[in-house]
Amino acid sequence: MKQMIALLSAAAALSGCSDSSSSYDDGYARASASPYENSFRASEDREPFDEDAAREAAERDLASEGYDYSYGCTDDCSGHEAGWQWRAENGYSTYGNSESFAEGGYAFDEALESRVEEMRDDYEAGLDPDY
């Protein structure tokens, strides 16, 4: 009986052998060269996302764009525009003399955060930073 078990074990072990040209090592080499791994390796070599640089670039861009109408306005948008420009030039929002002035500053802050988040998402998707 022991001989029969040994014979069957040997036969089972030998049945997995073949003389084809591919081998386990060939498969490993092909798998390690996958596009996913290559992109992962490339992302390990990248500098981390620079939020300060992204914020500075976004502030420069937004300062030249002007109020984005995210809070709306009546016929005269000068209060919102003034608040937007104040925030762009001074680096912080303030209530000012009117609600529309404050809304202009808040709109700038919200647009800034949105722009930085968009830059971070692009960076995490593998795109080069634009700052």
N, C-alpha and C positions, 0 to 999 in steps of 0.2 A: 504494500500500500504506500509506504514512504517513497518507493521508487517511482510509483505512478504520479504522486504529487510533485516530485522533483522534475519528472519528465514534462508534465503539463506546465509547470512554472517556467521551465526553460523554453518551451515552445511559445508560450505567451510573450516572453521577453524578446525572443528572436523575431516574432511576427511584426514587431514595431520597427524593425530595422529595414532600411531600403538603401539602394545604391543610387538614389536620385542625386542630382547636383545641388539641390537646395538643402540647407541645414538650419538648425536652430539659430546659429550665429548670423546667417544671412538674414533671417527674419528680424533679428534684433537690430541689425544695422539698418535695415529699411525702416523699422519702426522709430529708431532714434533720429532719423532724418525727416520726421514728419513736419509739415508746415506749422502745426500747433506748437511743437517743441521748439522749432526755430524761432517763432515769434515770442515764445515765453523766454527763451534765452536772450533775445534782443531786448525784451523789456527789463530783464535783470541788469543789463548793462547801462540802461538809461539813468540819467540824473533824476532825482525825485521832482515832482511837480513843484514849481516855485510860485506859491500863492501870492507872495509880495510882488513879484514881477508881473504876474497876471493881473493883479489889482491895479498896479500902476498903469499898465497898458490899457486896461478897460477904462480907467478914469480919464486918460488922455483922449480915447476915442469918444467917450460919452460927452465930454466937455465940448467937443466940436460938433456934436449932433444936435444939441438943444432938446428942450422938453419933448417927451414922447407921448403926451396926451393920455397916459395911463390913468390919470385921475379925472380926465375930462376937463372941460372948462366952458364958460359961457362965451359970449361973443368976443370978449377981451381976455386973452390968455397971458397977459403981461405979468400977472402975479405968479403964475406957475413958471413962466420963463425966468423971472427974476429969482425965484427960489432955487430953480435948477442951476442957474449960473452961480448963485451964491455958494451952493454946495460944491460945485465944480472948482471954484476958485479958492475956497476956504477949507475944504476937506471935512466939513461936518454940516449937518442940517441944523436949522434953528427955526423956531416958530415964526419969528419976524412979526410984521404988522398985520398979516392977514392969513386966513386959512389956506387960500390958494398959494401963497408964498411957501407955507410949510409943506403943502402937498407937492410942490415942485421939488423941494429938497428930498422929501420921502421918495418921490418917483425916481430921483437920481440914485438914491441908496438902493432901491429895489432893482433898478436896471443894472447897477454895478454888481450886486450879488448874483443876479441872473447871468450876466456876462462871464463872471469868474467861474461859476458853476458849469457853464457851457464849455469854457476852456479846459476845465478839469475833466469833464466827460470826454472831450476830444482827445486829451492826453491819455486817459485810461483806455480809450479805444485804439491807441497806438499811433495817433497822429502827432506830428511834431508840434511843440508849443508855439503859439503865435504871440510872443511877448518879447 
